[in-house]
Amino acid sequence: MLSTSAFLLAMIPLYIMALIGFVSRRMRILNSQANQVITQLMLYITLPALILYSLDTTFSIDIFTDFVWLVTMSIFILSISVFVAAWLRRRAALPLKQKSVYESLIIFGNQGFIGFAIAYILMAEQGIIYLTLFNICYLILIWTYGIYIFTKNEQSVNWKGLFLNPGILSTLTGLVMLFLPYKWPSPISDTFKSIGEMTIPLSMILIGSLLAEIKWHDFRQYSKNLYIWIAAGCKLVILPVFLFIFLFLHVPYPLIIIAVLTSAMPSASTTSVYAQKFGGDASFASFGVLVTTLLCIITIPLLYSLLQWLHPFSQ
């Protein structure tokens, strides 16, 4: 496991990649359609390839045990997040269009983009395996409850979208291959690896480009909104800390690191997409994603340092 200083150094290239994306969008090297193209490229090609390559490993009882712990931690933190977000939504003095966004900002994180970058920094392909297993419940939740938050109509859930989502399809395919006594042929595995490794730089360039699109007027307006900062505090620090209890339950430490840092990812850009599609306040959503994305530069290393400090006491 990386030391705190080594972890910080390893994250610097991620910030530089995001800066490249920011400058490229500001200089119009990336046009207004670029974000959508990069997102589609990642969701349908590079990220599924990375998942398939990472899960192309030999099944063992240790992997099954890790799988059980990761799913347990995922259900635990998602349940708490849903409860806390619903409670805060009821108490929030916000317009209806912003209440749905507020709840979604607290629950759903950017686990598919920045999450994979952090996991890869920490443990390379092994980290991607852990994150993929941890994300199974999250993927199902964001494609069901994530939509329900904005529609409040269970009949409107896009079940076809749920089961045909490339993230879920590649995860299920990878899990089948994981539990079968077979592996991908070398040419296919090498192709998955080469394409999958594009995910990390593309994800950070996309984040930077998305940040560049926030208007100064919206920044001034929403920075005064207390609920944005409450959502950020819950998403980035308060909720992930609940997972610290697993330090004292003899869960393998690498699994806890992945679970905590993944849960501490900034709010998902999917919130902005859902707000736009289902009549929420898309500008409010975009600013929430912006704030949490900027603050995670501080909070992720902080949580990692805290875990490193607490770990010896849990032995």
C-alpha positions in Angstrom: 0.0 0.0 0.0 1.3 3.5 -0.9 2.3 5.9 1.9 0.4 9.1 2.1 3.1 11.1 0.5 3.5 8.5 -2.3 -0.3 8.6 -2.8 -0.3 12.4 -3.1 2.5 12.2 -5.7 0.6 9.6 -7.6 -2.5 11.8 -7.8 -0.7 14.7 -9.3 -0.8 13.4 -12.8 -4.6 13.0 -12.4 -4.9 16.7 -11.6 -2.6 17.6 -14.5 -4.8 15.6 -16.9 -7.9 17.4 -15.5 -6.1 20.7 -16.1 -5.4 19.7 -19.7 -9.1 19.0 -20.2 -10.0 22.3 -18.6 -7.6 24.4 -20.8 -8.5 22.4 -23.9 -12.2 23.2 -23.5 -11.5 26.9 -22.6 -9.3 27.2 -25.7 -11.9 25.4 -27.8 -9.6 22.6 -28.7 -12.5 20.5 -27.4 -15.8 21.8 -28.9 -19.2 21.7 -27.3 -19.8 18.1 -28.5 -16.5 16.8 -27.1 -17.8 15.9 -23.7 -20.6 13.8 -25.1 -18.2 12.0 -27.4 -15.7 11.3 -24.7 -18.4 10.1 -22.4 -19.8 7.7 -25.0 -16.3 6.4 -25.8 -15.6 5.7 -22.2 -19.0 4.2 -21.3 -19.3 2.0 -24.3 -15.7 1.1 -25.2 -12.8 1.9 -22.8 -14.5 1.3 -19.4 -16.1 -2.1 -20.4 -12.7 -3.2 -21.8 -11.0 -2.2 -18.5 -13.5 -4.1 -16.5 -13.3 -7.2 -18.7 -9.5 -7.2 -18.6 -9.3 -6.7 -14.8 -11.7 -9.6 -14.1 -9.8 -11.9 -16.4 -8.1 -13.6 -13.5 -8.2 -17.1 -11.8 -11.0 -17.6 -9.3 -10.1 -18.5 -5.8 -11.8 -18.7 -2.4 -10.0 -15.5 -1.5 -11.6 -13.7 -4.4 -15.0 -15.0 -3.3 -14.4 -13.8 0.3 -13.4 -10.4 -1.0 -16.5 -10.3 -3.1 -18.7 -11.0 -0.1 -17.0 -8.2 2.0 -17.2 -5.7 -0.9 -20.8 -6.3 -1.5 -21.6 -6.1 2.2 -19.8 -2.8 2.5 -21.5 -1.5 -0.6 -25.0 -2.3 0.6 -24.1 -0.9 4.0 -23.0 2.5 2.8 -25.6 2.8 0.1 -28.4 2.1 2.6 -27.1 4.8 4.9 -26.7 7.2 2.1 -30.2 6.7 0.8 -31.6 7.1 4.3 -29.6 10.3 5.1 -30.3 11.8 1.7 -34.0 11.2 2.0 -34.1 12.7 5.5 -32.1 15.8 4.4 -34.3 16.3 1.4 -37.5 16.4 3.5 -35.9 19.1 5.8 -34.5 21.2 2.9 -36.1 24.5 2.1 -35.5 24.1 -1.6 -37.6 24.3 -4.7 -39.0 20.9 -5.9 -36.7 20.9 -8.9 -33.6 21.3 -6.6 -34.7 18.8 -4.0 -34.3 15.9 -6.3 -30.8 17.1 -7.3 -29.9 17.7 -3.7 -30.8 14.1 -2.8 -28.9 12.6 -5.8 -25.8 14.7 -5.1 -25.5 13.0 -1.7 -26.1 9.4 -2.8 -24.4 9.0 -6.1 -20.7 9.5 -6.7 -18.3 9.6 -9.7 -17.3 6.0 -9.1 -17.0 5.0 -12.7 -14.5 7.7 -13.8 -12.4 9.2 -10.9 -13.0 6.0 -8.9 -11.3 3.8 -11.4 -8.4 6.3 -11.6 -7.8 6.2 -7.9 -8.2 2.4 -7.7 -5.7 1.9 -10.5 -3.2 4.2 -8.8 -3.4 2.3 -5.6 -3.5 -1.4 -6.8 -3.4 -1.4 -10.6 -5.6 -4.2 -12.0 -6.3 -5.6 -8.5 -7.8 -2.3 -7.5 -10.0 -2.3 -10.6 -11.3 -5.8 -9.7 -12.2 -4.6 -6.2 -13.8 -1.5 -7.4 -15.8 -3.4 -10.1 -17.2 -5.8 -7.4 -17.9 -2.9 -5.0 -19.8 -1.1 -7.8 -22.3 -3.8 -8.7 -24.9 -2.7 -6.2 -24.2 1.0 -7.0 -24.8 0.5 -10.8 -28.2 -1.1 -10.1 -29.2 1.6 -7.7 -28.2 4.6 -9.9 -30.2 3.1 -12.8 -33.3 2.5 -10.7 -33.5 4.6 -7.6 -31.4 7.3 -9.2 -34.2 7.8 -11.9 -37.0 7.3 -9.3 -35.7 10.3 -7.3 -36.4 12.6 -10.3 -39.6 10.9 -11.5 -41.2 9.6 -8.2 -43.0 7.1 -10.4 -41.8 3.5 -10.2 -43.5 2.7 -13.6 -41.1 5.1 -15.3 -37.9 3.1 -14.4 -36.0 2.2 -17.6 -35.6 -1.5 -17.1 -34.2 -1.9 -20.5 -31.5 0.7 -19.7 -30.8 -1.1 -16.5 -30.0 -4.5 -18.0 -28.4 -3.2 -21.2 -26.1 -0.6 -19.5 -22.6 -1.3 -20.8 -21.2 -1.1 -17.3 -23.5 -3.8 -16.0 -23.1 -6.0 -19.1 -19.3 -5.9 -18.9 -19.4 -6.5 -15.2 -21.7 -9.5 -15.5 -19.7 -10.9 -18.4 -16.5 -10.4 -16.5 -17.9 -12.1 -13.4 -19.0 -15.1 -15.5 -15.5 -15.4 -16.9 -14.1 -15.0 -13.4 -16.1 -18.0 -12.0 -15.5 -20.2 -15.1 -12.3 -22.1 -15.5 -11.5 -20.2 -18.7 -9.6 -17.0 -19.6 -9.8 -14.7 -22.6 -7.3 -15.6 -25.4 -4.1 -13.6 -25.2 -4.9 -11.4 -28.3 -8.3 -10.4 -26.9 -7.0 -9.9 -23.4 -4.2 -7.7 -24.7 -6.7 -5.7 -26.7 -8.9 -5.2 -23.6 -5.8 -4.0 -21.7 -4.7 -1.5 -24.3 -8.1 0.0 -24.8 -9.0 -0.1 -21.1 -5.9 1.8 -20.0 -7.3 4.8 -22.0 -10.1 5.1 -19.4 -7.9 6.9 -16.8 -6.6 9.8 -18.8 -9.9 10.2 -20.7 -11.9 10.3 -17.5 -9.7 13.1 -16.0 -9.7 15.1 -19.3 -13.5 14.8 -19.3 -13.7 16.1 -15.7 -11.6 19.1 -16.6 -13.6 19.8 -19.7 -16.9 19.6 -17.7 -15.6 22.0 -15.1 -14.7 24.5 -17.8 -18.3 24.7 -18.9 -19.6 26.1 -15.5 -20.7 29.8 -16.1 -19.4 32.5 -13.7 -23.0 33.7 -13.1 -24.0 30.2 -11.9 -20.9 30.0 -9.8 -21.7 33.2 -7.9 -25.3 32.3 -7.5 -25.0 28.7 -6.2 -21.9 29.3 -4.1 -24.1 31.1 -1.6 -26.5 28.1 -1.4 -26.0 26.3 2.0 -27.4 23.0 0.8 -24.7 22.6 -1.9 -22.1 22.6 0.9 -24.2 20.3 3.1 -24.4 17.8 0.2 -20.6 18.1 -0.4 -19.8 17.5 3.3 -22.0 14.5 3.4 -20.8 13.0 0.1 -17.1 13.6 0.6 -16.5 13.1 4.3 -19.4 12.3 6.6 -20.9 9.2 4.8 -17.5 7.5 3.9 -16.5 7.7 7.6 -19.3 5.2 8.4 -17.2 2.6 6.6 -14.4 3.0 9.2 -16.3 0.5 11.4 -15.1 -2.3 9.1 -11.5 -1.5 10.2 -12.4 -3.3 13.4 -14.2 -6.3 11.8 -11.0 -7.8 10.4 -11.8 -6.9 6.8 -8.7 -7.0 4.6 -7.3 -3.5 4.6 -7.0 -3.1 0.8 -10.8 -3.7 0.5 -11.5 -1.0 3.1 -9.3 1.5 1.3 -11.2 0.9 -2.0 -14.6 1.0 -0.3 -13.9 4.2 1.7 -12.2 6.1 -1.2 -14.8 5.0 -3.7 -17.6 6.2 -1.4 -15.8 9.5 -1.1 -15.9 10.2 -4.8 -17.4 13.6 -5.9 -21.0 13.7 -6.9 -21.8 11.9 -10.2 -22.1 13.9 -13.4 -25.1 11.5 -14.0 -27.0 13.8 -11.7 -26.8 16.6 -14.2 -27.9 14.3 -17.0 -30.9 13.1 -15.0 -31.8 16.6 -14.0 -31.7 17.7 -17.6 -33.7 14.7 -18.8 -36.4 14.6 -16.1 -37.0 18.3 -15.4 -34.7 19.0 -12.5 -32.4 22.0 -12.0 -29.5 21.1 -14.2 -27.5 24.2 -13.4 -27.8 23.4 -9.6 -26.7 19.9 -10.3 -23.7 20.9 -12.4 -22.5 23.3 -9.7 -22.9 20.5 -7.0 -20.7 18.2 -9.2 -18.2 21.1 -9.7 -17.9 21.8 -5.9 -17.5 18.2 -4.9 -15.0 17.5 -7.7 -12.8 20.5 -6.6 -13.0 19.6 -2.9 -12.1 16.0 -3.5 -8.6 17.1 -4.3 -8.4 17.8 -0.5 -10.8 15.2 1.0 -9.6 12.1 -0.7 -5.9 12.4 0.4 -7.3 13.4 3.9 -9.4 10.3 4.2 -6.5 8.2 2.9 -4.2 9.7 5.6 -6.8 9.1 8.3 -7.1 5.4 7.2 -3.4 5.0 7.3 -3.2 6.5 10.8 -6.1 4.4 12.2 -5.0 1.1 10.6 -2.4 0.1 13.2 -5.0 0.6 16.0 -7.4 -1.9 14.4 -4.9 -4.7 14.4 
